[in-house]
């Protein structure tokens, strides 16, 4: 009997500890969730473009900086801004001149 009681107590401790770890990891995942939203990716792309206007800004470089494929980046950018990335870069350069 004593072994069963110890085993039960041990199981309870393990379950509680595991539950706390799930809660911690769940909160961490929620804190990082915004990084994967399209709005965040678009903001990162626009920041990258603005920071590199004097450079040769390629689709590949922007998509790499944002962490998505070039194809998805072009779709997301055009859908969100109404401009292609190339049109946006040109517009920014004209405004900056």
HURA-V814414 format. One record per residue. N is the residue number from 1. RES is the residue in three letters. SS is DSSP state (alpha for helix, beta for strand, coil for the rest). PSI is psi in whole degrees, -180 to 180 (NA if undefined). Layout:
BEGIN
n/res/ss/psi
N/RES/SS/PSI
N/RES/SS/PSI
END
This chain:
BEGIN
n/res/ss/psi
1/UNK/coil/-46
2/UNK/alpha/-37
3/UNK/alpha/-41
4/UNK/alpha/-40
5/UNK/alpha/-43
6/UNK/alpha/-42
7/UNK/alpha/-41
8/UNK/alpha/-44
9/UNK/alpha/-41
10/UNK/alpha/-45
11/UNK/alpha/-39
12/UNK/alpha/-43
13/UNK/alpha/-45
14/UNK/alpha/-46
15/UNK/alpha/-45
16/UNK/alpha/-44
17/UNK/alpha/-45
18/UNK/alpha/-40
19/UNK/alpha/-42
20/UNK/alpha/-41
21/UNK/alpha/-41
22/UNK/alpha/-43
23/UNK/alpha/-43
24/UNK/alpha/-48
25/UNK/alpha/-35
26/UNK/alpha/-42
27/UNK/alpha/-41
28/UNK/alpha/-41
29/UNK/alpha/-40
30/UNK/alpha/-40
31/UNK/alpha/-31
32/UNK/alpha/-12
33/UNK/alpha/-39
34/UNK/alpha/-23
35/UNK/alpha/-19
36/UNK/alpha/1
37/UNK/coil/145
38/UNK/alpha/-36
39/UNK/alpha/-40
40/UNK/alpha/-42
41/UNK/alpha/-41
42/UNK/alpha/-44
43/UNK/alpha/-42
44/UNK/alpha/-40
45/UNK/alpha/-46
46/UNK/alpha/-41
47/UNK/alpha/-42
48/UNK/alpha/-46
49/UNK/alpha/-50
50/UNK/alpha/-35
51/UNK/alpha/-19
52/UNK/coil/25
53/UNK/coil/-30
54/UNK/coil/-8
55/UNK/coil/175
56/UNK/coil/100
57/UNK/coil/115
58/UNK/coil/157
59/UNK/alpha/-41
60/UNK/alpha/-44
61/UNK/alpha/-42
62/UNK/alpha/-48
63/UNK/alpha/-39
64/UNK/alpha/-41
65/UNK/alpha/-32
66/UNK/alpha/-25
67/UNK/coil/31
68/UNK/coil/170
69/UNK/coil/156
70/UNK/alpha/-43
71/UNK/alpha/-49
72/UNK/alpha/-38
73/UNK/alpha/-48
74/UNK/alpha/-44
75/UNK/alpha/-49
76/UNK/alpha/-45
77/UNK/alpha/-49
78/UNK/alpha/-44
79/UNK/alpha/-38
80/UNK/alpha/-36
81/UNK/alpha/-22
82/UNK/coil/-4
83/UNK/coil/153
84/UNK/coil/160
85/UNK/alpha/-39
86/UNK/alpha/-46
87/UNK/alpha/-41
88/UNK/alpha/-45
89/UNK/alpha/-46
90/UNK/alpha/-45
91/UNK/alpha/-44
92/UNK/alpha/-41
93/UNK/alpha/-39
94/UNK/alpha/-45
95/UNK/alpha/-35
96/UNK/alpha/-23
97/UNK/coil/NA
END
